[in-house]
Amino acid sequence: MLELPLKIDFTGKTVVVTGAGGVLCGTMAKAFAQAGAKVAALDLNEEAVRKLAEEIEAEGYVCKGYKANVLDQEELENVHQQVSADLGPCDILINGAGGNNPRATTDNEYHHEKKEGQKTFFDLDPNGVDFVFKLNFQGTLLPTQVFAKEMADRKSGCILNVSSMNAYVPLTKIPAYSGAKAAVSNFTQWLATHFAGTGIRCNAIAPGFLVSNQNRALLFQEDGTPTPRSNKILAGTPMGRFVEGEELLGGVFFLCDDKAASAITGVVLPIDAGYSAYSGV
């Protein structure tokens, strides 16, 4: 009898999820808890992760919420100690914290089409650009330094980073975010190589276009019809639709399963409804 390669069972595993106050990573936290894991939900928004943990525990699963700034190593170390005391050593680290900032975003897609009063590439705030790179890159590096050390000592563990389709092909208007996510993809490969002899696997997912509270106004008009930018996205997506947040879970579970993905490290998995496969013609 064959031993099937994928069993959705993370019983006994401690999973740390950064950015769990957001919809996508909050969904991942719920999914891991339902799959038997003990989940530590980390976010700068303490109220959001405390509420998330209460909801998960009310359903009979194990989750605790912790306030954590992924750019503050001392705070992360303190949270690490709390998680270890509450749930045990980290087995799986999901680096989900990240995001963009208006100060690092242009108003116009193409410079020759600029209009009076628009923020152009030349008006980008260096501090805003710096923040976006720190949040996405250092916000992945620092939690890894804190939580992966015990993995290296135990010679086992899994790290999953959250990159983006922007890392493959940059989108107009968001140069800092695209560059920062490209750095996350590169860092994923670096980590996979660096930790290859320790038993730690490191991979990433690259979500396609999802509708969230942060980008809803960019994708849909007030009457619910798609914006011009939304129409461009859908025209470049072979499946002709946006990705649902829960559709990330299969790839997440697969890459974090030590049996199913035992020989997989250093990959960035697109979950994008075909966007990365389409040339436009």
Backbone hydrogen bonds in HBPLUS format (Angstrom, degrees):
<---DONOR---> <-ACCEPTOR-->    atom                        ^
c    i                          cat <-CA-CA->   ^        H-A-AA   ^      H-
h    n   atom  resd res      DA  || num        DHA   H-A  angle D-A-AA Bond
n    s   type  num  typ     dist DA aas  dist angle  dist       angle   num
A0009-ASP N   A0007-LYS O   2.74 MM   2  5.60 125.3  2.04 115.0  97.8     1
A0010-PHE N   A0035-ALA O   2.71 MM  25  5.53 165.8  1.73 150.4 154.3     2
A0013-LYS N   A0010-PHE O   3.01 MM   3  5.53 161.7  2.04 139.0 140.4     3
A0038-LYS N   A0013-LYS O   2.84 MM  25  6.18 169.0  1.85 167.3 170.4     4
A0091-ASP N   A0014-THR O   2.85 MM  77  5.26 167.2  1.87 145.4 149.5     5
A0092-ILE N   A0014-THR O   3.16 MM  78  6.47 158.8  2.21 153.6 154.6     6
A0015-VAL N   A0038-LYS O   2.85 MM  23  6.14 159.1  1.90 154.5 161.6     7
A0040-ALA N   A0015-VAL O   2.82 MM  25  6.15 164.9  1.84 159.6 162.8     8
A0016-VAL N   A0092-ILE O   2.86 MM  76  6.28 162.0  1.89 167.4 171.4     9
A0094-ILE N   A0016-VAL O   2.76 MM  78  6.04 172.6  1.76 172.9 174.6    10
A0017-VAL N   A0040-ALA O   2.93 MM  23  6.20 169.4  1.94 171.9 171.7    11
A0042-LEU N   A0017-VAL O   2.87 MM  25  5.92 174.8  1.87 161.9 160.8    12
A0018-THR N   A0094-ILE O   3.00 MM  76  6.29 170.4  2.01 177.8 175.3    13
A0019-GLY N   A0042-LEU O   2.93 MM  23  6.03 115.7  2.36 134.0 151.1    14
A0022-GLY N   A0019-GLY O   3.13 MM   3  5.96 169.9  2.14 123.0 126.2    15
A0020-ALA N   A0042-LEU O   2.98 MM  22  5.60 148.6  2.08 155.8 153.7    16
A0026-GLY N   A0022-GLY O   2.88 MM   4  5.61 138.6  2.05 137.0 149.5    17
A0027-THR N   A0023-VAL O   2.93 MM   4  6.07 147.3  2.03 143.5 151.4    18
A0028-MET N   A0024-LEU O   3.08 MM   4  6.48 148.9  2.18 140.9 149.5    19
A0029-ALA N   A0025-CYS O   2.93 MM   4  6.17 156.2  1.99 142.9 148.8    20
A0030-LYS N   A0026-GLY O   3.02 MM   4  6.31 158.7  2.06 147.0 152.1    21
A0031-ALA N   A0027-THR O   2.94 MM   4  6.15 158.2  1.99 147.7 153.9    22
A0032-PHE N   A0028-MET O   2.95 MM   4  6.19 166.2  1.97 158.7 160.8    23
A0033-ALA N   A0029-ALA O   3.08 MM   4  6.24 158.3  2.13 146.3 152.6    24
A0034-GLN N   A0030-LYS O   2.93 MM   4  6.17 158.4  1.98 150.5 156.4    25
A0035-ALA N   A0031-ALA O   2.96 MM   4  6.18 131.2  2.21 139.1 152.9    26
A0037-ALA N   A0032-PHE O   2.99 MM   5  5.51 156.3  2.05 154.6 146.9    27
A0036-GLY N   A0033-ALA O   3.01 MM   3  5.24 155.7  2.07 110.9 113.2    28
A0039-VAL N   A0062-VAL O   3.14 MM  23  6.21 171.2  2.15 131.1 133.9    29
A0064-LYS N   A0039-VAL O   2.94 MM  25  6.45 151.9  2.02 159.9 168.6    30
A0041-ALA N   A0064-LYS O   2.85 MM  23  6.08 164.2  1.87 157.1 161.9    31
A0066-TYR N   A0041-ALA O   2.84 MM  25  6.11 156.9  1.89 165.0 164.9    32
A0043-ASP N   A0066-TYR O   3.18 MM  23  6.66 150.6  2.27 161.9 169.9    33
A0068-ALA N   A0043-ASP O   2.92 MM  25  5.15 158.4  1.96 112.3 118.6    34
A0049-VAL N   A0045-ASN O   3.37 MM   4  6.78 160.4  2.41 154.0 158.1    35
A0050-ARG N   A0046-GLU O   2.93 MM   4  6.05 154.7  2.00 155.0 162.6    36
A0051-LYS N   A0047-GLU O   3.03 MM   4  6.12 158.6  2.07 144.1 149.8    37
A0052-LEU N   A0048-ALA O   2.97 MM   4  6.17 155.0  2.04 140.9 148.4    38
A0053-ALA N   A0049-VAL O   2.92 MM   4  6.01 163.0  1.95 143.1 147.2    39
A0054-GLU N   A0050-ARG O   3.00 MM   4  6.23 155.1  2.06 145.0 151.8    40
A0055-GLU N   A0051-LYS O   2.99 MM   4  6.26 156.8  2.05 150.3 156.2    41
A0056-ILE N   A0052-LEU O   2.96 MM   4  6.25 160.4  2.00 154.0 159.3    42
A0057-GLU N   A0053-ALA O   2.88 MM   4  6.02 165.2  1.90 152.2 156.5    43
A0058-ALA N   A0054-GLU O   2.91 MM   4  5.96 143.9  2.04 140.7 150.6    44
A0059-GLU N   A0056-ILE O   3.11 MM   3  5.32 141.7  2.27 100.0 110.8    45
A0061-TYR N   A0056-ILE O   3.29 MM   5  5.73 161.6  2.32 142.7 140.0    46
A0060-GLY N   A0057-GLU O   2.94 MM   3  5.02 159.9  1.98 105.5 110.7    47
A0072-ASP N   A0069-ASN O   2.98 MM   3  5.43 164.1  2.00 123.9 124.7    48
A0076-LEU N   A0072-ASP O   2.97 MM   4  6.24 156.8  2.02 151.6 159.0    49
A0077-GLU N   A0073-GLN O   2.88 MM   4  6.14 151.8  1.96 148.3 155.7    50
A0078-ASN N   A0074-GLU O   3.09 MM   4  6.41 154.5  2.16 145.5 151.7    51
A0079-VAL N   A0075-GLU O   2.93 MM   4  6.25 157.3  1.99 150.1 156.5    52
A0080-HIS N   A0076-LEU O   2.77 MM   4  5.97 154.4  1.83 148.0 155.9    53
A0081-GLN N   A0077-GLU O   3.09 MM   4  6.39 152.9  2.17 145.4 151.0    54
A0082-GLN N   A0078-ASN O   3.11 MM   4  6.47 152.6  2.19 143.0 150.5    55
A0083-VAL N   A0079-VAL O   2.80 MM   4  6.08 164.8  1.82 161.6 165.1    56
A0084-SER N   A0080-HIS O   2.95 MM   4  6.12 164.0  1.98 150.4 154.8    57
A0085-ALA N   A0081-GLN O   3.04 MM   4  6.21 154.1  2.11 143.1 149.8    58
A0086-ASP N   A0082-GLN O   2.86 MM   4  6.04 154.4  1.93 149.9 157.5    59
A0087-LEU N   A0083-VAL O   2.70 MM   4  5.55 170.5  1.71 157.6 160.8    60
A0088-GLY N   A0084-SER O   3.02 MM   4  4.18 131.3  2.27 102.5 114.4    61
A0158-CYS N   A0091-ASP O   3.01 MM  67  6.44 147.4  2.12 152.4 162.1    62
A0093-LEU N   A0158-CYS O   2.89 MM  65  6.36 159.9  1.93 157.1 162.9    63
A0160-LEU N   A0093-LEU O   2.82 MM  67  6.18 164.3  1.84 169.0 170.8    64
A0095-ASN N   A0160-LEU O   2.84 MM  65  6.16 153.3  1.91 150.5 159.4    65
A0104-ALA N   A0101-ASN O   2.88 MM   3  5.56 160.6  1.92 123.3 129.7    66
A0105-THR N   A0102-PRO O   3.19 MM   3  5.08 157.3  2.24 113.6 111.2    67
A0125-ASP N   A0103-ARG O   3.19 MM  22  5.52 162.6  2.23 159.6 159.6    68
A0106-THR N   A0173-LYS O   2.88 MM  67  4.69 154.1  1.95 133.5 140.1    69
A0107-ASP N   A0119-LYS O   2.80 MM  12  5.21 173.1  1.80 155.4 156.0    70
A0113-GLU N   A0110-TYR O   2.98 MM   3  5.50 156.1  2.04 114.8 122.6    71
A0114-LYS N   A0111-HIS O   3.07 MM   3  5.33 160.6  2.11 118.5 118.3    72
A0118-GLN N   A0115-LYS O   3.09 MM   3  5.74 163.2  2.12 141.3 141.9    73
A0123-ASP N   A0120-THR O   2.96 MM   3  5.21 155.6  2.02 108.2 116.2    74
A0124-LEU N   A0121-PHE O   3.32 MM   3  5.54 168.7  2.33 108.3 111.5    75
A0128-GLY N   A0125-ASP O   2.89 MM   3  5.10 121.6  2.23 104.2 119.8    76
A0129-VAL N   A0125-ASP O   2.98 MM   4  6.35 157.1  2.03 158.6 165.6    77
A0130-ASP N   A0126-PRO O   2.89 MM   4  6.06 159.4  1.93 146.1 152.1    78
A0131-PHE N   A0127-ASN O   2.93 MM   4  6.09 151.7  2.01 140.1 147.6    79
A0132-VAL N   A0128-GLY O   3.08 MM   4  6.36 157.7  2.14 148.1 152.9    80
A0133-PHE N   A0129-VAL O   3.09 MM   4  6.40 160.6  2.12 152.3 157.1    81
A0134-LYS N   A0130-ASP O   2.90 MM   4  6.11 160.1  1.94 149.9 156.1    82
A0135-LEU N   A0131-PHE O   2.80 MM   4  5.95 170.4  1.81 155.8 158.7    83
A0136-ASN N   A0132-VAL O   3.12 MM   4  6.19 167.0  2.14 146.4 149.6    84
A0137-PHE N   A0133-PHE O   2.83 MM   4  5.62 156.3  1.89 145.7 153.4    85
A0138-GLN N   A0134-LYS O   2.98 MM   4  4.80 110.2  2.48 111.9 130.1    86
A0139-GLY N   A0134-LYS O   2.84 MM   5  6.23 129.9  2.09 156.7 169.6    87
A0140-THR N   A0137-PHE O   2.95 MM   3  5.22 155.4  2.01 106.3 114.4    88
A0141-LEU N   A0137-PHE O   2.85 MM   4  6.19 158.5  1.90 151.0 158.1    89
A0142-LEU N   A0138-GLN O   2.87 MM   4  5.72 172.2  1.88 148.6 150.7    90
A0144-THR N   A0140-THR O   3.38 MM   4  6.37 148.4  2.49 136.8 145.5    91
A0145-GLN N   A0141-LEU O   2.92 MM   4  6.27 152.2  2.00 152.7 160.9    92
A0146-VAL N   A0142-LEU O   3.07 MM   4  6.35 155.2  2.14 151.5 158.1    93
A0147-PHE N   A0143-PRO O   2.83 MM   4  5.93 174.6  1.83 155.6 157.2    94
A0148-ALA N   A0144-THR O   2.89 MM   4  5.22 150.5  1.98 136.0 143.2    95
A0151-MET N   A0148-ALA O   3.05 MM   3  4.85 118.9  2.44  90.0 106.2    96
A0152-ALA N   A0148-ALA O   2.92 MM   4  6.23 158.7  1.96 156.1 160.1    97
A0153-ASP N   A0149-LYS O   3.02 MM   4  6.33 152.6  2.09 144.4 152.3    98
A0154-ARG N   A0150-GLU O   2.97 MM   4  6.13 146.6  2.09 138.6 147.1    99
A0155-LYS N   A0151-MET O   2.74 MM   4  5.78 120.9  2.08 141.3 158.6   100
A0156-SER N   A0151-MET O   3.17 MM   5  5.37 158.7  2.22 140.5 145.2   101
A0201-ARG N   A0157-GLY O   3.13 MM  44  6.57 156.4  2.19 146.4 148.1   102
A0159-ILE N   A0201-ARG O   2.86 MM  42  6.25 156.7  1.91 157.9 165.6   103
A0203-ASN N   A0159-ILE O   3.02 MM  44  6.44 157.6  2.07 160.6 162.1   104
A0161-ASN N   A0203-ASN O   2.88 MM  42  6.32 162.6  1.91 148.3 150.8   105
A0205-ILE N   A0161-ASN O   3.07 MM  44  6.60 148.6  2.18 157.9 162.4   106
A0163-SER N   A0205-ILE O   2.80 MM  42  5.84 153.5  1.87 167.4 174.7   107
A0167-ALA N   A0164-SER O   3.02 MM   3  5.51 155.7  2.08 109.8 116.8   108
A0168-TYR N   A0165-MET O   3.00 MM   3  5.41 144.8  2.13 109.3 118.7   109
A0169-VAL N   A0165-MET O   3.24 MM   4  6.60 164.8  2.26 162.7 162.1   110
A0178-SER N   A0174-ILE O   3.08 MM   4  6.18 165.9  2.10 154.0 158.4   111
A0179-GLY N   A0175-PRO O   3.00 MM   4  6.06 162.1  2.03 143.7 149.1   112
A0180-ALA N   A0176-ALA O   2.82 MM   4  5.96 155.2  1.88 149.0 156.5   113
A0181-LYS N   A0177-TYR O   2.96 MM   4  6.14 157.9  2.01 149.9 154.8   114
A0182-ALA N   A0178-SER O   3.02 MM   4  6.25 147.5  2.13 143.0 152.2   115
A0183-ALA N   A0179-GLY O   3.04 MM   4  6.31 145.6  2.16 139.9 149.1   116
A0184-VAL N   A0180-ALA O   3.05 MM   4  6.44 141.8  2.20 138.3 148.8   117
A0185-SER N   A0181-LYS O   3.02 MM   4  6.37 156.3  2.08 148.8 153.6   118
A0186-ASN N   A0182-ALA O   3.03 MM   4  6.29 162.7  2.06 149.2 153.7   119
A0187-PHE N   A0183-ALA O   2.82 MM   4  5.95 157.4  1.87 146.8 153.7   120
A0188-THR N   A0184-VAL O   2.91 MM   4  6.09 144.2  2.04 143.2 152.5   121
A0189-GLN N   A0185-SER O   3.31 MM   4  6.69 153.6  2.39 145.7 150.5   122
A0190-TRP N   A0186-ASN O   2.99 MM   4  6.33 153.4  2.06 145.7 154.1   123
A0191-LEU N   A0187-PHE O   2.80 MM   4  6.02 166.9  1.82 155.0 157.5   124
A0192-ALA N   A0188-THR O   3.00 MM   4  6.18 160.1  2.04 145.5 151.3   125
A0193-THR N   A0189-GLN O   3.11 MM   4  6.31 156.4  2.17 145.9 151.0   126
A0194-HIS N   A0190-TRP O   2.85 MM   4  6.05 167.3  1.87 156.0 160.2   127
A0195-PHE N   A0191-LEU O   2.86 MM   4  5.92 161.0  1.90 157.1 160.0   128
A0196-ALA N   A0193-THR O   3.27 MM   3  5.11 163.0  2.30 102.0 106.9   129
A0198-THR N   A0195-PHE O   2.90 MM   3  5.30 166.2  1.92 122.3 126.1   130
A0266-GLY N   A0202-CYS O   2.74 MM  64  5.75 161.6  1.78 148.3 154.9   131
A0204-ALA N   A0267-VAL O   2.92 MM  63  6.34 143.7  2.05 156.9 163.3   132
A0269-LEU N   A0204-ALA O   2.86 MM  65  6.23 163.8  1.89 147.7 144.6   133
A0206-ALA N   A0269-LEU O   2.77 MM  63  5.70 156.9  1.82 141.7 136.7   134
A0271-ILE N   A0206-ALA O   3.08 MM  65  6.00 163.3  2.11 134.0 132.8   135
A0208-GLY N   A0271-ILE O   2.87 MM  63  5.78 139.3  2.03 143.2 130.4   136
A0243-VAL N   A0209-PHE O   2.85 MM  34  5.85 162.4  1.88 154.2 157.3   137
A0216-ARG N   A0212-SER O   2.94 MM   4  5.66 124.6  2.26 150.0 161.0   138
A0218-LEU N   A0215-ASN O   2.93 MM   3  5.23 135.2  2.14 107.1 120.2   139
A0219-LEU N   A0215-ASN O   3.18 MM   4  6.44 135.3  2.39 149.5 162.2   140
A0219-LEU N   A0216-ARG O   3.12 MM   3  5.21 135.3  2.33  98.4 110.6   141
A0220-PHE N   A0216-ARG O   2.91 MM   4  5.97 147.9  2.02 158.6 165.4   142
A0227-THR N   A0219-LEU O   2.93 MM   8  5.28 158.4  1.98 123.7 124.8   143
A0221-GLN N   A0225-THR O   2.70 MM   4  5.33 169.9  1.71 167.8 169.6   144
A0224-GLY N   A0221-GLN O   2.93 MM   3  5.22 162.6  1.96 114.4 118.1   145
A0230-SER N   A0227-THR O   3.04 MM   3  5.02 114.9  2.48  96.8 112.7   146
A0231-ASN N   A0227-THR O   2.95 MM   4  6.30 155.1  2.01 155.3 162.4   147
A0232-LYS N   A0228-PRO O   3.05 MM   4  6.36 149.0  2.15 144.7 152.5   148
A0233-ILE N   A0229-ARG O   3.09 MM   4  6.41 157.5  2.14 147.5 153.1   149
A0234-LEU N   A0230-SER O   2.99 MM   4  6.27 168.2  2.00 157.4 159.4   150
A0235-ALA N   A0231-ASN O   2.93 MM   4  6.01 149.7  2.03 142.7 151.1   151
A0236-GLY N   A0232-LYS O   3.16 MM   4  6.35 132.8  2.39 139.1 150.2   152
A0236-GLY N   A0233-ILE O   3.07 MM   3  5.24 135.8  2.27 100.0 112.3   153
A0237-THR N   A0234-LEU O   3.21 MM   3  5.00 164.7  2.24 101.9 105.0   154
A0240-GLY N   A0237-THR O   2.72 MM   3  5.18 152.7  1.79 119.4 129.1   155
A0239-MET N   A0273-ALA O   3.25 MM  34  5.42 154.6  2.32 169.2 163.9   156
A0247-GLU N   A0244-GLU O   2.89 MM   3  5.34 148.4  1.99 112.2 122.5   157
A0248-LEU N   A0245-GLY O   3.15 MM   3  5.81 167.0  2.17 116.9 120.7   158
A0249-LEU N   A0246-GLU O   3.22 MM   3  5.57 153.5  2.30 106.7 113.7   159
A0252-VAL N   A0248-LEU O   3.03 MM   4  6.23 159.4  2.07 153.8 160.5   160
A0253-PHE N   A0249-LEU O   2.80 MM   4  5.92 173.7  1.81 156.3 157.8   161
A0254-PHE N   A0250-GLY O   2.97 MM   4  6.06 161.6  2.01 144.6 150.5   162
A0255-LEU N   A0251-GLY O   3.02 MM   4  6.13 172.6  2.03 150.5 152.2   163
A0256-CYS N   A0252-VAL O   3.08 MM   4  6.19 139.6  2.25 144.1 155.1   164
A0257-ASP N   A0253-PHE O   3.01 MM   4  6.02 114.9  2.45 143.2 157.5   165
A0257-ASP N   A0254-PHE O   3.23 MM   3  5.32 156.0  2.29 103.2 110.4   166
A0261-ALA N   A0257-ASP O   2.96 MM   4  5.80 161.8  1.99 153.4 158.5   167
A0264-ILE N   A0261-ALA O   3.05 MM   3  5.08 166.7  2.07 113.3 115.4   168
A0275-TYR N   A0272-ASP O   3.14 MM   3  5.49 169.8  2.15 115.1 118.4   169
A0277-ALA N   A0274-GLY O   3.01 MM   3  5.36 148.5  2.11 111.5 121.3   170
A0278-TYR N   A0275-TYR O   3.37 MM   3  5.66 162.3  2.41 109.2 114.1   171
